C-alpha cells in the first residue's frame, strides 16, 4: 500500500512530510540540548540535515517510515509556518499487526500540547491508512527518565505496558513501552 500524506487537522497544527526547505529549521531545533539527549541522529549542520531528510524520504518511498513535520502557522505578517515538532510512524514489518510511533518537540513549543495533538493526528491516520493491512497496535517507547514522553503517552491513550531493559550504547537506560490498540480511542478518558 502507498500511504498518502493527508492528515486531519491537529488542533491548529499542520502536518506534512518533510521537505528540503526544512533543513535550516531542523538544524536550529537540534541545537536544544534536551532534544539531542533523547534523539539518536543529531542534526548540527547542512550535511547532517540532508542525510536526516534523505532517511525520511526513503522511508516514505519504501513504506516503512512516515515522518511528519509538525508546523505551527504564524500570523500573515510573521512569515511561513514554524517547525515545532516531528512525529513518525515506523513500520519495521509493513503489513504486520504492529508499528511504532516516535516524536520530538522543539524547545520553544514544549508545554503547549503540540506533541499530544500531533501524535493523536498521526495515530488516527495510521489506524485508518493501514487498517486494510491489519494494523492493530502502535507502540511508543522512551527512556524511563523522559517524563514528558510519559505524559504525552498518557494524554493520547497509550497505556503503559512494560519496562524494557537498557541496551547500551544506543539505549543506555531502561525504557517504557506504551501501547495503543485500534479502537482504544473510545475507551480513553475525555
Kinemage of the C-alpha trace (Angstrom):
@kinemage 1
@onewidth
@group {chain A} dominant
@subgroup {mainchain}
@vectorlist {calphas} color= white
{ca unk a 1} P 0.000 0.000 0.000
{ca unk a 2} L 1.152 3.522 -0.680
{ca unk a 3} L 0.088 5.797 2.154
{ca unk a 4} L -0.986 9.319 1.440
{ca unk a 5} L 0.299 12.296 3.355
{ca unk a 6} L -3.185 13.629 4.020
{ca unk a 7} L -3.779 14.118 7.715
{ca unk a 8} L -6.696 15.537 9.634
{ca unk a 9} L -6.292 18.901 11.300
{ca unk a 10} L -4.335 18.640 14.516
{ca unk a 11} L -5.678 21.412 16.721
{ca unk a 12} L -4.246 24.301 14.709
{ca unk a 13} L -1.116 22.433 13.613
{ca unk a 14} L -0.169 21.469 10.062
{ca unk a 15} L 1.348 18.035 9.466
{ca unk a 16} L 3.118 17.144 6.224
{ca unk a 17} L 6.111 15.142 5.021
{ca unk a 18} L 9.458 16.875 5.451
{ca unk a 19} L 10.895 18.903 2.559
{ca unk a 20} L 14.366 20.134 1.634
{ca unk a 21} L 13.455 23.647 2.782
{ca unk a 22} L 13.071 22.314 6.351
{ca unk a 23} L 16.858 21.791 6.672
{ca unk a 24} L 17.691 25.092 8.358
{ca unk a 25} L 14.799 24.732 10.814
{ca unk a 26} L 15.979 21.190 11.654
{ca unk a 27} L 19.458 22.482 12.440
{ca unk a 28} L 18.019 25.215 14.647
{ca unk a 29} L 15.695 22.842 16.536
{ca unk a 30} L 18.536 20.366 17.155
{ca unk a 31} L 20.590 22.999 18.976
{ca unk a 32} L 18.461 22.154 22.012
{ca unk a 33} L 20.406 20.008 24.489
{ca unk a 34} L 17.287 18.217 25.757
{ca unk a 35} L 16.252 17.184 22.257
{ca unk a 36} L 19.760 15.929 21.471
{ca unk a 37} L 19.730 13.888 24.684
{ca unk a 38} L 16.719 11.856 23.561
{ca unk a 39} L 17.383 11.550 19.816
{ca unk a 40} L 19.802 9.195 18.128
{ca unk a 41} L 20.502 11.231 14.987
{ca unk a 42} L 21.524 14.801 15.779
{ca unk a 43} L 21.349 17.417 13.046
{ca unk a 44} L 24.081 20.011 13.577
{ca unk a 45} L 24.902 21.159 10.038
{ca unk a 46} L 23.633 21.166 6.444
{ca unk a 47} L 25.250 17.819 5.639
{ca unk a 48} L 23.603 16.064 8.606
{ca unk a 49} L 20.279 17.743 7.769
{ca unk a 50} L 20.476 16.431 4.197
{ca unk a 51} L 21.281 12.930 5.485
{ca unk a 52} L 18.415 13.057 8.009
{ca unk a 53} L 15.973 14.263 5.341
{ca unk a 54} L 17.137 11.512 2.979
{ca unk a 55} L 16.237 8.897 5.616
{ca unk a 56} L 12.746 10.400 5.830
{ca unk a 57} L 12.296 10.449 2.027
{ca unk a 58} L 13.467 6.835 1.707
{ca unk a 59} L 11.069 5.809 4.480
{ca unk a 60} L 8.099 7.221 2.570
{ca unk a 61} L 9.299 5.599 -0.669
{ca unk a 62} L 9.896 2.224 0.998
{ca unk a 63} L 6.686 2.328 3.046
{ca unk a 64} L 8.387 1.656 6.370
{ca unk a 65} L 8.824 5.141 7.874
{ca unk a 66} L 6.374 8.024 7.653
{ca unk a 67} L 7.879 11.127 9.215
{ca unk a 68} L 5.804 14.291 9.500
{ca unk a 69} L 6.986 17.832 10.006
{ca unk a 70} L 4.641 19.459 12.517
{ca unk a 71} L 4.220 23.135 11.708
{ca unk a 72} L 2.533 25.906 13.614
{ca unk a 73} L 1.138 28.689 11.436
{ca unk a 74} L 2.305 32.181 12.258
{ca unk a 75} L 0.400 35.364 11.604
{ca unk a 76} L 0.448 36.517 7.973
{ca unk a 77} L 2.973 39.243 8.838
{ca unk a 78} L 5.268 36.831 10.690
{ca unk a 79} L 6.116 34.675 7.691
{ca unk a 80} L 5.722 30.961 6.985
{ca unk a 81} L 4.728 28.288 9.472
{ca unk a 82} L 7.325 27.291 12.064
{ca unk a 83} L 8.664 23.751 12.568
{ca unk a 84} L 7.637 22.834 16.124
{ca unk a 85} L 7.804 19.030 16.171
{ca unk a 86} L 8.252 15.757 14.344
{ca unk a 87} L 6.020 12.691 14.568
{ca unk a 88} L 6.957 9.439 12.874
{ca unk a 89} L 5.279 6.104 12.218
{ca unk a 90} L 7.808 3.272 11.854
{ca unk a 91} L 6.697 0.007 10.267
{ca unk a 92} L 9.560 -2.462 10.635
{ca unk a 93} L 7.227 -5.134 9.235
{ca unk a 94} L 4.971 -3.391 6.680
{ca unk a 95} L 1.744 -5.338 6.572
{ca unk a 96} L 2.264 -6.627 10.119
{ca unk a 97} L -0.107 -6.081 13.042
{ca unk a 98} L 2.078 -3.551 14.889
{ca unk a 99} L 4.117 -0.406 14.288
{ca unk a 100} L 5.949 2.161 16.394
{ca unk a 101} L 5.425 5.880 16.832
{ca unk a 102} L 8.000 8.425 17.901
{ca unk a 103} L 8.229 12.185 18.191
{ca unk a 104} L 10.197 15.166 19.355
{ca unk a 105} L 9.135 18.712 20.145
{ca unk a 106} L 11.142 21.891 19.632
{ca unk a 107} L 12.119 23.598 22.890
{ca unk a 108} L 10.010 26.708 22.216
{ca unk a 109} L 6.896 24.574 21.629
{ca unk a 110} L 7.042 22.388 24.744
{ca unk a 111} L 4.275 22.593 27.311
{ca unk a 112} L 1.651 23.763 24.797
{ca unk a 113} L 0.152 20.404 23.857
{ca unk a 114} L 1.928 20.206 20.500
{ca unk a 115} L 3.137 16.607 20.880
{ca unk a 116} L -0.217 15.175 22.049
{ca unk a 117} L -2.157 16.926 19.250
{ca unk a 118} L 0.291 15.814 16.571
{ca unk a 119} L 0.600 12.271 17.938
{ca unk a 120} L -3.179 11.910 18.101
{ca unk a 121} L -3.456 13.005 14.450
{ca unk a 122} L -0.799 10.526 13.278
{ca unk a 123} L -2.288 7.741 15.413
{ca unk a 124} L -5.718 8.198 13.821
{ca unk a 125} L -4.157 8.457 10.370
{ca unk a 126} L -2.096 5.280 10.879
{ca unk a 127} L -5.028 3.174 12.031
{ca unk a 128} L -7.153 4.428 9.115
{ca unk a 129} L -4.442 4.249 6.434
{ca unk a 130} L -3.246 0.756 7.362
{ca unk a 131} L -6.456 -0.870 8.606
{ca unk a 132} L -6.683 -2.917 5.428
{ca unk a 133} L -3.197 -4.284 6.102
{ca unk a 134} L -4.157 -5.426 9.579
{ca unk a 135} L -2.525 -2.713 11.720
{ca unk a 136} L -3.882 -3.351 15.218
{ca unk a 137} L -1.323 -1.912 17.646
{ca unk a 138} L 1.006 1.064 17.932
{ca unk a 139} L 3.942 1.059 20.333
{ca unk a 140} L 5.503 4.147 21.887
{ca unk a 141} L 8.928 3.713 23.508
{ca unk a 142} L 11.002 6.142 25.536
{ca unk a 143} L 13.689 6.146 28.215
{ca unk a 144} L 12.420 5.987 31.782
{ca unk a 145} L 13.877 9.410 32.562
{ca unk a 146} L 11.841 11.083 29.806
{ca unk a 147} L 8.876 12.090 31.961
{ca unk a 148} L 7.472 14.395 29.273
{ca unk a 149} L 7.072 11.417 26.936
{ca unk a 150} L 5.177 9.542 29.653
{ca unk a 151} L 2.754 12.470 29.911
{ca unk a 152} L 2.288 12.594 26.138
{ca unk a 153} L 1.631 8.844 26.075
{ca unk a 154} L -0.999 9.122 28.828
{ca unk a 155} L -2.719 12.121 27.205
{ca unk a 156} L -3.070 10.275 23.915
{ca unk a 157} L -4.320 6.958 25.255
{ca unk a 158} L -1.092 4.974 25.009
{ca unk a 159} L -1.224 2.726 28.045
{ca unk a 160} L 1.895 1.724 29.962
{ca unk a 161} L 2.733 -1.868 29.095
{ca unk a 162} L 6.240 -2.751 30.315
{ca unk a 163} L 9.678 -1.644 31.416
{ca unk a 164} L 12.243 -2.560 28.779
{ca unk a 165} L 15.860 -3.266 29.760
{ca unk a 166} L 18.590 -0.872 28.668
{ca unk a 167} L 20.561 -1.761 25.538
{ca unk a 168} L 23.792 0.263 25.708
{ca unk a 169} L 25.284 2.101 23.969
{ca unk a 170} L 22.282 3.082 21.835
{ca unk a 171} L 19.764 2.965 24.696
{ca unk a 172} L 21.757 3.455 27.918
{ca unk a 173} L 18.761 3.456 30.288
{ca unk a 174} L 15.734 1.252 30.795
{ca unk a 175} L 12.736 2.227 28.720
{ca unk a 176} L 8.975 2.345 28.914
{ca unk a 177} L 6.735 0.619 26.407
{ca unk a 178} L 3.288 2.166 25.957
{ca unk a 179} L 0.730 0.701 23.556
{ca unk a 180} L -2.455 1.733 21.866
{ca unk a 181} L -4.759 -0.626 20.013
{ca unk a 182} L -7.091 0.200 17.191
{ca unk a 183} L -10.389 1.083 18.852
{ca unk a 184} L -8.812 2.275 22.118
{ca unk a 185} L -9.857 5.880 21.427
{ca unk a 186} L -13.392 5.134 22.570
{ca unk a 187} L -12.013 3.930 25.908
{ca unk a 188} L -9.878 7.000 26.597
{ca unk a 189} L -10.875 9.436 29.307
{ca unk a 190} L -12.060 12.789 27.954
